[in-house]
């Protein structure tokens, strides 16, 4: 999975996550925050952080009302 591959740049993982979850590109502020959150090299930590990011997006009002 692209979101949990540490060799994929965090910027690419963040953009992919927004496109998959919210069907739109991330804003600059959203991208910065998510890139910071996903910028870890430990694969277990990255998997956990990716899961938390997905959960956060699934529970946001934008996802609930648009999907």
mmCIF file of the N, C-alpha and C atoms, coordinates in Angstrom:
data_MODEL
# 
_entry.id   MODEL 
# 
loop_
_atom_site.group_PDB 
_atom_site.id 
_atom_site.type_symbol 
_atom_site.label_atom_id 
_atom_site.label_alt_id 
_atom_site.label_comp_id 
_atom_site.label_asym_id 
_atom_site.label_entity_id 
_atom_site.label_seq_id 
_atom_site.pdbx_PDB_ins_code 
_atom_site.Cartn_x 
_atom_site.Cartn_y 
_atom_site.Cartn_z 
_atom_site.occupancy 
_atom_site.B_iso_or_equiv 
_atom_site.pdbx_formal_charge 
_atom_site.auth_seq_id 
_atom_site.auth_comp_id 
_atom_site.auth_asym_id 
_atom_site.auth_atom_id 
_atom_site.pdbx_PDB_model_num 
ATOM 1   N N  . UNK A 1 1  ? 0.843   -1.181 0.000  1.00 0.00 ? 1  UNK A N  1 
ATOM 2   C CA . UNK A 1 1  ? 0.000   0.000  0.000  1.00 0.00 ? 1  UNK A CA 1 
ATOM 3   C C  . UNK A 1 1  ? 0.884   1.239  0.000  1.00 0.00 ? 1  UNK A C  1 
ATOM 4   N N  . UNK A 1 2  ? 0.605   2.155  -0.887 1.00 0.00 ? 2  UNK A N  1 
ATOM 5   C CA . UNK A 1 2  ? 1.393   3.381  -1.038 1.00 0.00 ? 2  UNK A CA 1 
ATOM 6   C C  . UNK A 1 2  ? 1.458   4.193  0.249  1.00 0.00 ? 2  UNK A C  1 
ATOM 7   N N  . UNK A 1 3  ? 0.384   4.214  1.013  1.00 0.00 ? 3  UNK A N  1 
ATOM 8   C CA . UNK A 1 3  ? 0.333   5.044  2.220  1.00 0.00 ? 3  UNK A CA 1 
ATOM 9   C C  . UNK A 1 3  ? 1.272   4.569  3.311  1.00 0.00 ? 3  UNK A C  1 
ATOM 10  N N  . UNK A 1 4  ? 1.658   3.314  3.290  1.00 0.00 ? 4  UNK A N  1 
ATOM 11  C CA . UNK A 1 4  ? 2.505   2.783  4.359  1.00 0.00 ? 4  UNK A CA 1 
ATOM 12  C C  . UNK A 1 4  ? 3.905   2.429  3.881  1.00 0.00 ? 4  UNK A C  1 
ATOM 13  N N  . UNK A 1 5  ? 4.277   2.846  2.697  1.00 0.00 ? 5  UNK A N  1 
ATOM 14  C CA . UNK A 1 5  ? 5.618   2.586  2.183  1.00 0.00 ? 5  UNK A CA 1 
ATOM 15  C C  . UNK A 1 5  ? 6.536   3.744  2.548  1.00 0.00 ? 5  UNK A C  1 
ATOM 16  N N  . UNK A 1 6  ? 7.490   3.468  3.425  1.00 0.00 ? 6  UNK A N  1 
ATOM 17  C CA . UNK A 1 6  ? 8.390   4.513  3.911  1.00 0.00 ? 6  UNK A CA 1 
ATOM 18  C C  . UNK A 1 6  ? 9.274   5.074  2.802  1.00 0.00 ? 6  UNK A C  1 
ATOM 19  N N  . UNK A 1 7  ? 9.496   4.311  1.720  1.00 0.00 ? 7  UNK A N  1 
ATOM 20  C CA . UNK A 1 7  ? 10.346  4.800  0.637  1.00 0.00 ? 7  UNK A CA 1 
ATOM 21  C C  . UNK A 1 7  ? 9.614   5.758  -0.306 1.00 0.00 ? 7  UNK A C  1 
ATOM 22  N N  . UNK A 1 8  ? 8.306   5.899  -0.137 1.00 0.00 ? 8  UNK A N  1 
ATOM 23  C CA . UNK A 1 8  ? 7.519   6.863  -0.913 1.00 0.00 ? 8  UNK A CA 1 
ATOM 24  C C  . UNK A 1 8  ? 7.535   8.189  -0.152 1.00 0.00 ? 8  UNK A C  1 
ATOM 25  N N  . UNK A 1 9  ? 7.826   9.304  -0.813 1.00 0.00 ? 9  UNK A N  1 
ATOM 26  C CA . UNK A 1 9  ? 7.870   10.594 -0.114 1.00 0.00 ? 9  UNK A CA 1 
ATOM 27  C C  . UNK A 1 9  ? 6.556   10.902 0.613  1.00 0.00 ? 9  UNK A C  1 
ATOM 28  N N  . UNK A 1 10 ? 6.669   11.492 1.791  1.00 0.00 ? 10 UNK A N  1 
ATOM 29  C CA . UNK A 1 10 ? 5.490   11.827 2.599  1.00 0.00 ? 10 UNK A CA 1 
ATOM 30  C C  . UNK A 1 10 ? 4.547   12.752 1.837  1.00 0.00 ? 10 UNK A C  1 
ATOM 31  N N  . UNK A 1 11 ? 5.087   13.637 1.005  1.00 0.00 ? 11 UNK A N  1 
ATOM 32  C CA . UNK A 1 11 ? 4.249   14.542 0.216  1.00 0.00 ? 11 UNK A CA 1 
ATOM 33  C C  . UNK A 1 11 ? 3.331   13.756 -0.718 1.00 0.00 ? 11 UNK A C  1 
ATOM 34  N N  . UNK A 1 12 ? 3.881   12.728 -1.338 1.00 0.00 ? 12 UNK A N  1 
ATOM 35  C CA . UNK A 1 12 ? 3.093   11.908 -2.258 1.00 0.00 ? 12 UNK A CA 1 
ATOM 36  C C  . UNK A 1 12 ? 2.040   11.105 -1.495 1.00 0.00 ? 12 UNK A C  1 
ATOM 37  N N  . UNK A 1 13 ? 2.402   10.579 -0.333 1.00 0.00 ? 13 UNK A N  1 
ATOM 38  C CA . UNK A 1 13 ? 1.433   9.832  0.478  1.00 0.00 ? 13 UNK A CA 1 
ATOM 39  C C  . UNK A 1 13 ? 0.304   10.739 0.936  1.00 0.00 ? 13 UNK A C  1 
ATOM 40  N N  . UNK A 1 14 ? 0.631   11.964 1.346  1.00 0.00 ? 14 UNK A N  1 
ATOM 41  C CA . UNK A 1 14 ? -0.385  12.909 1.822  1.00 0.00 ? 14 UNK A CA 1 
ATOM 42  C C  . UNK A 1 14 ? -1.353  13.277 0.702  1.00 0.00 ? 14 UNK A C  1 
ATOM 43  N N  . UNK A 1 15 ? -0.822  13.573 -0.462 1.00 0.00 ? 15 UNK A N  1 
ATOM 44  C CA . UNK A 1 15 ? -1.679  13.951 -1.592 1.00 0.00 ? 15 UNK A CA 1 
ATOM 45  C C  . UNK A 1 15 ? -2.584  12.790 -1.992 1.00 0.00 ? 15 UNK A C  1 
ATOM 46  N N  . UNK A 1 16 ? -2.039  11.596 -2.014 1.00 0.00 ? 16 UNK A N  1 
ATOM 47  C CA . UNK A 1 16 ? -2.828  10.409 -2.375 1.00 0.00 ? 16 UNK A CA 1 
ATOM 48  C C  . UNK A 1 16 ? -3.953  10.176 -1.370 1.00 0.00 ? 16 UNK A C  1 
ATOM 49  N N  . UNK A 1 17 ? -3.647  10.373 -0.097 1.00 0.00 ? 17 UNK A N  1 
ATOM 50  C CA . UNK A 1 17 ? -4.650  10.166 0.940  1.00 0.00 ? 17 UNK A CA 1 
ATOM 51  C C  . UNK A 1 17 ? -5.822  11.129 0.767  1.00 0.00 ? 17 UNK A C  1 
ATOM 52  N N  . UNK A 1 18 ? -5.532  12.391 0.502  1.00 0.00 ? 18 UNK A N  1 
ATOM 53  C CA . UNK A 1 18 ? -6.611  13.365 0.293  1.00 0.00 ? 18 UNK A CA 1 
ATOM 54  C C  . UNK A 1 18 ? -7.432  13.027 -0.945 1.00 0.00 ? 18 UNK A C  1 
ATOM 55  N N  . UNK A 1 19 ? -6.770  12.646 -2.008 1.00 0.00 ? 19 UNK A N  1 
ATOM 56  C CA . UNK A 1 19 ? -7.507  12.314 -3.229 1.00 0.00 ? 19 UNK A CA 1 
ATOM 57  C C  . UNK A 1 19 ? -8.384  11.082 -3.029 1.00 0.00 ? 19 UNK A C  1 
ATOM 58  N N  . UNK A 1 20 ? -7.886  10.095 -2.321 1.00 0.00 ? 20 UNK A N  1 
ATOM 59  C CA . UNK A 1 20 ? -8.665  8.877  -2.103 1.00 0.00 ? 20 UNK A CA 1 
ATOM 60  C C  . UNK A 1 20 ? -9.804  9.080  -1.115 1.00 0.00 ? 20 UNK A C  1 
ATOM 61  N N  . UNK A 1 21 ? -9.554  9.834  -0.060 1.00 0.00 ? 21 UNK A N  1 
ATOM 62  C CA . UNK A 1 21 ? -10.552 9.965  1.000  1.00 0.00 ? 21 UNK A CA 1 
ATOM 63  C C  . UNK A 1 21 ? -11.562 11.079 0.736  1.00 0.00 ? 21 UNK A C  1 
ATOM 64  N N  . UNK A 1 22 ? -11.096 12.226 0.263  1.00 0.00 ? 22 UNK A N  1 
ATOM 65  C CA . UNK A 1 22 ? -11.982 13.381 0.123  1.00 0.00 ? 22 UNK A CA 1 
ATOM 66  C C  . UNK A 1 22 ? -12.208 13.789 -1.331 1.00 0.00 ? 22 UNK A C  1 
ATOM 67  N N  . UNK A 1 23 ? -11.565 13.075 -2.243 1.00 0.00 ? 23 UNK A N  1 
ATOM 68  C CA . UNK A 1 23 ? -11.738 13.317 -3.668 1.00 0.00 ? 23 UNK A CA 1 
ATOM 69  C C  . UNK A 1 23 ? -11.368 14.744 -4.070 1.00 0.00 ? 23 UNK A C  1 
ATOM 70  N N  . UNK A 1 24 ? -10.336 15.256 -3.418 1.00 0.00 ? 24 UNK A N  1 
ATOM 71  C CA . UNK A 1 24 ? -9.832  16.590 -3.746 1.00 0.00 ? 24 UNK A CA 1 
ATOM 72  C C  . UNK A 1 24 ? -8.383  16.688 -3.289 1.00 0.00 ? 24 UNK A C  1 
ATOM 73  N N  . UNK A 1 25 ? -7.627  17.603 -3.881 1.00 0.00 ? 25 UNK A N  1 
ATOM 74  C CA . UNK A 1 25 ? -6.258  17.802 -3.402 1.00 0.00 ? 25 UNK A CA 1 
ATOM 75  C C  . UNK A 1 25 ? -6.259  18.501 -2.043 1.00 0.00 ? 25 UNK A C  1 
ATOM 76  N N  . UNK A 1 26 ? -5.229  18.268 -1.289 1.00 0.00 ? 26 UNK A N  1 
ATOM 77  C CA . UNK A 1 26 ? -5.079  18.924 0.008  1.00 0.00 ? 26 UNK A CA 1 
ATOM 78  C C  . UNK A 1 26 ? -4.736  20.397 -0.193 1.00 0.00 ? 26 UNK A C  1 
ATOM 79  N N  . UNK A 1 27 ? -5.180  21.232 0.734  1.00 0.00 ? 27 UNK A N  1 
ATOM 80  C CA . UNK A 1 27 ? -4.735  22.628 0.727  1.00 0.00 ? 27 UNK A CA 1 
ATOM 81  C C  . UNK A 1 27 ? -3.281  22.643 1.186  1.00 0.00 ? 27 UNK A C  1 
ATOM 82  N N  . UNK A 1 28 ? -2.620  23.768 1.022  1.00 0.00 ? 28 UNK A N  1 
ATOM 83  C CA . UNK A 1 28 ? -1.227  23.863 1.465  1.00 0.00 ? 28 UNK A CA 1 
ATOM 84  C C  . UNK A 1 28 ? -1.099  23.581 2.956  1.00 0.00 ? 28 UNK A C  1 
ATOM 85  N N  . UNK A 1 29 ? -1.998  24.135 3.751  1.00 0.00 ? 29 UNK A N  1 
ATOM 86  C CA . UNK A 1 29 ? -1.947  23.936 5.205  1.00 0.00 ? 29 UNK A CA 1 
ATOM 87  C C  . UNK A 1 29 ? -2.197  22.471 5.565  1.00 0.00 ? 29 UNK A C  1 
ATOM 88  N N  . UNK A 1 30 ? -3.178  21.861 4.921  1.00 0.00 ? 30 UNK A N  1 
ATOM 89  C CA . UNK A 1 30 ? -3.477  20.448 5.184  1.00 0.00 ? 30 UNK A CA 1 
ATOM 90  C C  . UNK A 1 30 ? -2.295  19.570 4.793  1.00 0.00 ? 30 UNK A C  1 
ATOM 91  N N  . UNK A 1 31 ? -1.706  19.875 3.643  1.00 0.00 ? 31 UNK A N  1 
ATOM 92  C CA . UNK A 1 31 ? -0.569  19.097 3.163  1.00 0.00 ? 31 UNK A CA 1 
ATOM 93  C C  . UNK A 1 31 ? 0.602   19.200 4.131  1.00 0.00 ? 31 UNK A C  1 
ATOM 94  N N  . UNK A 1 32 ? 0.897   20.401 4.588  1.00 0.00 ? 32 UNK A N  1 
ATOM 95  C CA . UNK A 1 32 ? 2.015   20.587 5.525  1.00 0.00 ? 32 UNK A CA 1 
ATOM 96  C C  . UNK A 1 32 ? 1.815   19.772 6.793  1.00 0.00 ? 32 UNK A C  1 
ATOM 97  N N  . UNK A 1 33 ? 0.613   19.836 7.363  1.00 0.00 ? 33 UNK A N  1 
ATOM 98  C CA . UNK A 1 33 ? 0.333   19.108 8.601  1.00 0.00 ? 33 UNK A CA 1 
ATOM 99  C C  . UNK A 1 33 ? 0.421   17.600 8.396  1.00 0.00 ? 33 UNK A C  1 
ATOM 100 N N  . UNK A 1 34 ? -0.151  17.115 7.304  1.00 0.00 ? 34 UNK A N  1 
ATOM 101 C CA . UNK A 1 34 ? -0.151  15.675 7.067  1.00 0.00 ? 34 UNK A CA 1 
ATOM 102 C C  . UNK A 1 34 ? 1.246   15.173 6.716  1.00 0.00 ? 34 UNK A C  1 
ATOM 103 N N  . UNK A 1 35 ? 1.997   15.943 5.955  1.00 0.00 ? 35 UNK A N  1 
ATOM 104 C CA . UNK A 1 35 ? 3.370   15.552 5.629  1.00 0.00 ? 35 UNK A CA 1 
ATOM 105 C C  . UNK A 1 35 ? 4.192   15.455 6.907  1.00 0.00 ? 35 UNK A C  1 
ATOM 106 N N  . UNK A 1 36 ? 4.030   16.416 7.792  1.00 0.00 ? 36 UNK A N  1 
ATOM 107 C CA . UNK A 1 36 ? 4.744   16.368 9.071  1.00 0.00 ? 36 UNK A CA 1 
ATOM 108 C C  . UNK A 1 36 ? 4.354   15.111 9.847  1.00 0.00 ? 36 UNK A C  1 
ATOM 109 N N  . UNK A 1 37 ? 3.074   14.794 9.864  1.00 0.00 ? 37 UNK A N  1 
ATOM 110 C CA . UNK A 1 37 ? 2.561   13.625 10.592 1.00 0.00 ? 37 UNK A CA 1 
ATOM 111 C C  . UNK A 1 37 ? 3.076   12.318 9.987  1.00 0.00 ? 37 UNK A C  1 
ATOM 112 N N  . UNK A 1 38 ? 3.168   12.261 8.657  1.00 0.00 ? 38 UNK A N  1 
ATOM 113 C CA . UNK A 1 38 ? 3.565   11.026 7.980  1.00 0.00 ? 38 UNK A CA 1 
ATOM 114 C C  . UNK A 1 38 ? 5.069   10.915 7.739  1.00 0.00 ? 38 UNK A C  1 
ATOM 115 N N  . UNK A 1 39 ? 5.839   11.881 8.209  1.00 0.00 ? 39 UNK A N  1 
ATOM 116 C CA . UNK A 1 39 ? 7.286   11.865 7.983  1.00 0.00 ? 39 UNK A CA 1 
ATOM 117 C C  . UNK A 1 39 ? 8.004   11.052 9.053  1.00 0.00 ? 39 UNK A C  1 
ATOM 118 N N  . UNK A 1 40 ? 7.779   9.769  9.028  1.00 0.00 ? 40 UNK A N  1 
ATOM 119 C CA . UNK A 1 40 ? 8.479   8.835  9.917  1.00 0.00 ? 40 UNK A CA 1 
ATOM 120 C C  . UNK A 1 40 ? 9.056   7.726  9.047  1.00 0.00 ? 40 UNK A C  1 
ATOM 121 N N  . UNK A 1 41 ? 10.118  7.102  9.512  1.00 0.00 ? 41 UNK A N  1 
ATOM 122 C CA . UNK A 1 41 ? 10.760  6.055  8.718  1.00 0.00 ? 41 UNK A CA 1 
ATOM 123 C C  . UNK A 1 41 ? 10.440  4.653  9.224  1.00 0.00 ? 41 UNK A C  1 
ATOM 124 N N  . UNK A 1 42 ? 10.014  4.539  10.456 1.00 0.00 ? 42 UNK A N  1 
ATOM 125 C CA . UNK A 1 42 ? 9.669   3.232  11.001 1.00 0.00 ? 42 UNK A CA 1 
ATOM 126 C C  . UNK A 1 42 ? 8.360   2.749  10.378 1.00 0.00 ? 42 UNK A C  1 
ATOM 127 N N  . UNK A 1 43 ? 8.375   1.593  9.742  1.00 0.00 ? 43 UNK A N  1 
ATOM 128 C CA . UNK A 1 43 ? 7.195   1.118  9.009  1.00 0.00 ? 43 UNK A CA 1 
ATOM 129 C C  . UNK A 1 43 ? 6.002   0.870  9.921  1.00 0.00 ? 43 UNK A C  1 
ATOM 130 N N  . UNK A 1 44 ? 6.245   0.400  11.114 1.00 0.00 ? 44 UNK A N  1 
ATOM 131 C CA . UNK A 1 44 ? 5.133   0.165  12.047 1.00 0.00 ? 44 UNK A CA 1 
ATOM 132 C C  . UNK A 1 44 ? 4.494   1.489  12.473 1.00 0.00 ? 44 UNK A C  1 
ATOM 133 N N  . UNK A 1 45 ? 5.327   2.471  12.782 1.00 0.00 ? 45 UNK A N  1 
ATOM 134 C CA . UNK A 1 45 ? 4.832   3.798  13.161 1.00 0.00 ? 45 UNK A CA 1 
ATOM 135 C C  . UNK A 1 45 ? 4.098   4.451  11.992 1.00 0.00 ? 45 UNK A C  1 
ATOM 136 N N  . UNK A 1 46 ? 4.632   4.303  10.790 1.00 0.00 ? 46 UNK A N  1 
ATOM 137 C CA . UNK A 1 46 ? 3.992   4.874  9.607  1.00 0.00 ? 46 UNK A CA 1 
ATOM 138 C C  . UNK A 1 46 ? 2.623   4.244  9.376  1.00 0.00 ? 46 UNK A C  1 
ATOM 139 N N  . UNK A 1 47 ? 2.528   2.942  9.521  1.00 0.00 ? 47 UNK A N  1 
ATOM 140 C CA . UNK A 1 47 ? 1.242   2.259  9.350  1.00 0.00 ? 47 UNK A CA 1 
ATOM 141 C C  . UNK A 1 47 ? 0.227   2.778  10.364 1.00 0.00 ? 47 UNK A C  1 
ATOM 142 N N  . UNK A 1 48 ? 0.664   2.916  11.609 1.00 0.00 ? 48 UNK A N  1 
ATOM 143 C CA . UNK A 1 48 ? -0.231  3.406  12.661 1.00 0.00 ? 48 UNK A CA 1 
ATOM 144 C C  . UNK A 1 48 ? -0.673  4.842  12.394 1.00 0.00 ? 48 UNK A C  1 
ATOM 145 N N  . UNK A 1 49 ? 0.263   5.679  12.007 1.00 0.00 ? 49 UNK A N  1 
ATOM 146 C CA . UNK A 1 49 ? -0.079  7.078  11.726 1.00 0.00 ? 49 UNK A CA 1 
ATOM 147 C C  . UNK A 1 49 ? -0.995  7.197  10.513 1.00 0.00 ? 49 UNK A C  1 
ATOM 148 N N  . UNK A 1 50 ? -0.776  6.359  9.513  1.00 0.00 ? 50 UNK A N  1 
ATOM 149 C CA . UNK A 1 50 ? -1.652  6.361  8.334  1.00 0.00 ? 50 UNK A CA 1 
ATOM 150 C C  . UNK A 1 50 ? -3.067  5.974  8.722  1.00 0.00 ? 50 UNK A C  1 
ATOM 151 N N  . UNK A 1 51 ? -3.192  4.969  9.579  1.00 0.00 ? 51 UNK A N  1 
ATOM 152 C CA . UNK A 1 51 ? -4.514  4.546  10.040 1.00 0.00 ? 51 UNK A CA 1 
ATOM 153 C C  . UNK A 1 51 ? -5.211  5.661  10.810 1.00 0.00 ? 51 UNK A C  1 
ATOM 154 N N  . UNK A 1 52 ? -4.466  6.368  11.641 1.00 0.00 ? 52 UNK A N  1 
ATOM 155 C CA . UNK A 1 52 ? -5.048  7.490  12.389 1.00 0.00 ? 52 UNK A CA 1 
ATOM 156 C C  . UNK A 1 52 ? -5.504  8.602  11.439 1.00 0.00 ? 52 UNK A C  1 
ATOM 157 N N  . UNK A 1 53 ? -4.702  8.880  10.420 1.00 0.00 ? 53 UNK A N  1 
ATOM 158 C CA . UNK A 1 53 ? -5.065  9.922  9.453  1.00 0.00 ? 53 UNK A CA 1 
ATOM 159 C C  . UNK A 1 53 ? -6.328  9.527  8.686  1.00 0.00 ? 53 UNK A C  1 
ATOM 160 N N  . UNK A 1 54 ? -6.411  8.276  8.287  1.00 0.00 ? 54 UNK A N  1 
ATOM 161 C CA . UNK A 1 54 ? -7.604  7.796  7.580  1.00 0.00 ? 54 UNK A CA 1 
ATOM 162 C C  . UNK A 1 54 ? -8.830  7.906  8.477  1.00 0.00 ? 54 UNK A C  1 
ATOM 163 N N  . UNK A 1 55 ? -8.684  7.498  9.717  1.00 0.00 ? 55 UNK A N  1 
ATOM 164 C CA . UNK A 1 55 ? -9.812  7.577  10.655 1.00 0.00 ? 55 UNK A CA 1 
ATOM 165 C C  . UNK A 1 55 ? -10.247 9.032  10.850 1.00 0.00 ? 55 UNK A C  1 
ATOM 166 N N  . UNK A 1 56 ? -9.288  9.928  10.990 1.00 0.00 ? 56 UNK A N  1 
ATOM 167 C CA . UNK A 1 56 ? -9.616  11.347 11.163 1.00 0.00 ? 56 UNK A CA 1 
ATOM 168 C C  . UNK A 1 56 ? -10.392 11.873 9.960  1.00 0.00 ? 56 UNK A C  1 
ATOM 169 N N  . UNK A 1 57 ? -9.982  11.473 8.775  1.00 0.00 ? 57 UNK A N  1 
ATOM 170 C CA . UNK A 1 57 ? -10.689 11.931 7.576  1.00 0.00 ? 57 UNK A CA 1 
ATOM 171 C C  . UNK A 1 57 ? -12.085 11.318 7.477  1.00 0.00 ? 57 UNK A C  1 
ATOM 172 N N  . UNK A 1 58 ? -12.217 10.067 7.869  1.00 0.00 ? 58 UNK A N  1 
ATOM 173 C CA . UNK A 1 58 ? -13.525 9.412  7.802  1.00 0.00 ? 58 UNK A CA 1 
ATOM 174 C C  . UNK A 1 58 ? -14.522 10.013 8.786  1.00 0.00 ? 58 UNK A C  1 
ATOM 175 N N  . UNK A 1 59 ? -14.037 10.601 9.849  1.00 0.00 ? 59 UNK A N  1 
ATOM 176 C CA . UNK A 1 59 ? -14.940 11.169 10.848 1.00 0.00 ? 59 UNK A CA 1 
ATOM 177 C C  . UNK A 1 59 ? -15.131 12.673 10.688 1.00 0.00 ? 59 UNK A C  1 
ATOM 178 N N  . UNK A 1 60 ? -14.452 13.281 9.716  1.00 0.00 ? 60 UNK A N  1 
ATOM 179 C CA . UNK A 1 60 ? -14.625 14.723 9.511  1.00 0.00 ? 60 UNK A CA 1 
ATOM 180 C C  . UNK A 1 60 ? -15.960 14.990 8.813  1.00 0.00 ? 60 UNK A C  1 
ATOM 181 N N  . UNK A 1 61 ? -16.498 16.168 9.029  1.00 0.00 ? 61 UNK A N  1 
ATOM 182 C CA . UNK A 1 61 ? -17.806 16.500 8.454  1.00 0.00 ? 61 UNK A CA 1 
ATOM 183 C C  . UNK A 1 61 ? -17.774 16.492 6.926  1.00 0.00 ? 61 UNK A C  1 
ATOM 184 N N  . UNK A 1 62 ? -16.669 16.876 6.333  1.00 0.00 ? 62 UNK A N  1 
ATOM 185 C CA . UNK A 1 62 ? -16.574 16.885 4.867  1.00 0.00 ? 62 UNK A CA 1 
ATOM 186 C C  . UNK A 1 62 ? -16.789 15.479 4.303  1.00 0.00 ? 62 UNK A C  1 
ATOM 187 N N  . UNK A 1 63 ? -16.204 14.480 4.919  1.00 0.00 ? 63 UNK A N  1 
ATOM 188 C CA . UNK A 1 63 ? -16.380 13.103 4.452  1.00 0.00 ? 63 UNK A CA 1 
ATOM 189 C C  . UNK A 1 63 ? -17.800 12.616 4.715  1.00 0.00 ? 63 UNK A C  1 
ATOM 190 N N  . UNK A 1 64 ? -18.298 12.873 5.907  1.00 0.00 ? 64 UNK A N  1 
ATOM 191 C CA . UNK A 1 64 ? -19.629 12.376 6.288  1.00 0.00 ? 64 UNK A CA 1 
ATOM 192 C C  . UNK A 1 64 ? -20.731 12.937 5.402  1.00 0.00 ? 64 UNK A C  1 
ATOM 193 N N  . UNK A 1 65 ? -20.648 14.206 5.049  1.00 0.00 ? 65 UNK A N  1 
ATOM 194 C CA . UNK A 1 65 ? -21.730 14.826 4.291  1.00 0.00 ? 65 UNK A CA 1 
ATOM 195 C C  . UNK A 1 65 ? -21.555 14.748 2.777  1.00 0.00 ? 65 UNK A C  1 
ATOM 196 N N  . UNK A 1 66 ? -20.377 14.444 2.309  1.00 0.00 ? 66 UNK A N  1 
ATOM 197 C CA . UNK A 1 66 ? -20.142 14.387 0.866  1.00 0.00 ? 66 UNK A CA 1 
ATOM 198 C C  . UNK A 1 66 ? -19.990 12.974 0.330  1.00 0.00 ? 66 UNK A C  1 
ATOM 199 N N  . UNK A 1 67 ? -19.891 11.992 1.208  1.00 0.00 ? 67 UNK A N  1 
ATOM 200 C CA . UNK A 1 67 ? -19.645 10.625 0.711  1.00 0.00 ? 67 UNK A CA 1 
ATOM 201 C C  . UNK A 1 67 ? -20.633 9.699  1.292  1.00 0.00 ? 67 UNK A C  1 
# 
